[in-house]
Every structure is written in structure tokens, then in C-alpha cells.
Amino acid sequence: MSGASGAILELLALYDANPDSDILERLLSCGHYLLSHRVTSKSGYGAWATYQKRILTGFSQPK
């Protein structure tokens, strides 16, 4: 789909094939983005809210 978590998977494969510092910077940026946008779910675990305020934890979230 789209988003930072999906981009991380692709960037990791790219970085494995070509360990370039620009790719590493993008990886770090995606990771920081995900960590800074997580919320606490009712169970207390970190998750991410959709635009409709639904709490989801997967790689694919409806927008």
C-alpha cells in the first residue's frame, strides 16, 4: 500500500543491495515518523490512528 511502514520494507531491500547513506537517512526518517505518530490503544499497546480515529496496528491502514 503506501506509508512509512511499507516504505521501510522496500528501503531495507534497497539498502541491502546498495548500502548508501541517503537510503539509510530515509529509513531513519520513516522510523522516526512512525514512532512520533503512535498512540496508545485501549489495551495499552502502541498503535496508529487512521484519519477516522480508528486504532490499527498493521502495515495497511485505510485512509
Summary of the structure (lengths in Angstrom):
residues: 63
radius of gyration: 13.3
end to end distance: 10.9
largest distance: 40.7
contacts: 140
relative contact order: 0.17
helix: 48%
strand: 13%
